[in-house]
Amino acid sequence: MAPATLSAMALPQSPSAPPLDQVALGNPSFVWRFGQDRRLALVDRCATLSGARVLDLGCGIGTYVRHIAEVAALAAGVDIDRARVARGAASGVSNLSLAVAESLPFRDGAFDVVLLNEVIEHVRDDRATLREALRVVRPGGQVVVFAPNRGYPFETHGVYLGKRYVFGNIPLVNWLPDPVRNRLVPHARVYTSAGIRRLARGLPARLVVHSYVYPGFDNVHARWPRLARMLRAACYRAEHTPLRCMGLSHFLVLRRTEAR
């Protein structure tokens, strides 16, 4: 999805672990389900996609680009992983290109909306990535960010237990002290409320939305639809209460201002 936080050589290696580049880059959206549809609706509600020029930064195989293209004037995507970009292009998704998040191949103000969906935690320099996203969006345009929330009670990127990589939703890891958490999860950042806001400090942007989103529970729905409906009802109600701070991800919308 984006440049790795650490080089492959820096990550623990084990025969039981998946390829290191795959772990460090994260997993893009390969299928379109309720969770993706809900996120796209949230983006459209805060940064209108209809008739807009939209860039999906860290697009993977272009799953979001394909759906954004149904309403946008232009939908483009960039990713650092050549194989994923090629796979997306082969499936018929247009306007995908290879690029690193900190140096985008677009002119200033080329887009109306830039989306970073669970990408910024994987890049080499998260502040430089946000600065570059703001550069390629026009003044008055929006940069939309979904990023892992430190308050969520599960770590979704998997953990390293010594040399063994364990994938899944691991409980309470994000609530551990930084040195312990970062040793277990050296391949992805997680953000507190203050930490995610700090990224935009001093950049030409105004924060217009900072909220939280809970998961789509799509895997639960595949096995236990009734339970998934109950979880969705309870958690999406919680997004409008103080319990929103325990959501899966931060949801930020930054409006580009004139450069100082």
LINURPE-V830018 format. One record per residue. PHI is phi in whole degrees, 0 to 359 (999 if undefined). Layout:
phi=PHI
phi=PHI
This chain:
phi=999
phi=195
phi=302
phi=289
phi=293
phi=238
phi=290
phi=301
phi=292
phi=274
phi=271
phi=300
phi=245
phi=201
phi=300
phi=276
phi=273
phi=291
phi=307
phi=295
phi=294
phi=293
phi=296
phi=291
phi=275
phi=82
phi=251
phi=284
phi=284
phi=265
phi=233
phi=249
phi=227
phi=304
phi=300
phi=293
phi=297
phi=294
phi=296
phi=296
phi=295
phi=296
phi=299
phi=295
phi=291
phi=258
phi=216
phi=308
phi=267
phi=298
phi=74
phi=265
phi=262
phi=237
phi=244
phi=261
phi=271
phi=85
phi=280
phi=63
phi=269
phi=86
phi=299
phi=290
phi=301
phi=302
phi=281
phi=296
phi=298
phi=291
phi=235
phi=278
phi=290
phi=212
phi=236
phi=230
phi=217
phi=230
phi=207
phi=274
phi=269
phi=299
phi=295
phi=289
phi=299
phi=296
phi=296
phi=296
phi=297
phi=294
phi=276
phi=104
phi=279
phi=269
phi=63
phi=259
phi=215
phi=264
phi=194
phi=268
phi=294
phi=276
phi=211
phi=272
phi=274
phi=227
phi=287
phi=300
phi=68
phi=287
phi=234
phi=269
phi=221
phi=239
phi=251
phi=238
phi=260
phi=54
phi=242
phi=295
phi=287
phi=257
phi=285
phi=292
phi=226
phi=291
phi=291
phi=296
phi=295
phi=294
phi=299
phi=290
phi=299
phi=291
phi=296
phi=271
phi=260
phi=289
phi=304
phi=92
phi=281
phi=239
phi=250
phi=250
phi=233
phi=251
phi=214
phi=302
phi=259
phi=298
phi=281
phi=290
phi=284
phi=230
phi=264
phi=265
phi=267
phi=80
phi=225
phi=256
phi=255
phi=67
phi=264
phi=261
phi=266
phi=242
phi=266
phi=141
phi=270
phi=265
phi=287
phi=69
phi=298
phi=290
phi=266
phi=282
phi=303
phi=310
phi=300
phi=286
phi=300
phi=288
phi=287
phi=286
phi=232
phi=281
phi=256
phi=202
phi=279
phi=218
phi=235
phi=280
phi=298
phi=293
phi=294
phi=288
phi=290
phi=297
phi=301
phi=269
phi=296
phi=86
phi=270
phi=284
phi=205
phi=240
phi=283
phi=254
phi=218
phi=221
phi=224
phi=221
phi=233
phi=268
phi=293
phi=277
phi=55
phi=291
phi=293
phi=296
phi=298
phi=296
phi=253
phi=226
phi=303
phi=294
phi=297
phi=298
phi=296
phi=293
phi=296
phi=298
phi=299
phi=290
phi=287
phi=287
phi=290
phi=294
phi=298
phi=252
phi=230
phi=302
phi=288
phi=299
phi=292
phi=257
phi=293
phi=299
phi=221
phi=291
phi=233
phi=241
phi=234
phi=250
phi=260
phi=293
phi=255
phi=296
phi=298
phi=282
